[in-house]
């Protein structure tokens, strides 16, 4: 019984590692699309084409993301903003965004 539990825990850890690896591939695809958007102006179209392709749907699924049209439109919106994933995921950017939202709410209230 103990071997079964150890094997299950090991398989779960391996699955989590694989999911993180595929999530990194999605982040790299987003960064590539942002670079294309800055260079050629077609980034949102590129990420949409990739996400709707067979390979893109499979990568999104393996990353734990349901590859539906809502996700595709979210990816396109993210690329359209032009913020690199490393910056968007940083703590400083998150704090700056929350401070800006709080300031906007206070301005609306006043």
C-alpha positions, 0 to 999 in steps of 0.5 A: 500500500505504501508503494502505491501511495509513493507512486501516486505522489511521484506521478502527481509531481511529474504531472505538475512539472509537465504542466509548468513546462507547457505553461512556460511554452504558452508564456514564450508564445505570448512573448513572441507574439508581443515581439511580432506586434511591436515589429510587424503589428500583427501580434494578436492575429499571430497568437490567435492563429497559434491558439486555434491551431492543433498544436496550440490547442494541445499545448494549452490543454497540457498547460491546464488551460481550456482552449476555447474562444474566450481564452483566445480573445484573452490572449489576443487582448494580453498581446494587444497591451504589449506588456511582456509576460515577465513584467506582467507577472512581476510583483512591482507591476502588480502593485503598480496596477492595484495602486492605479485602480485604487486611485481611479476608484477614489477619483470616481468617488470624489 
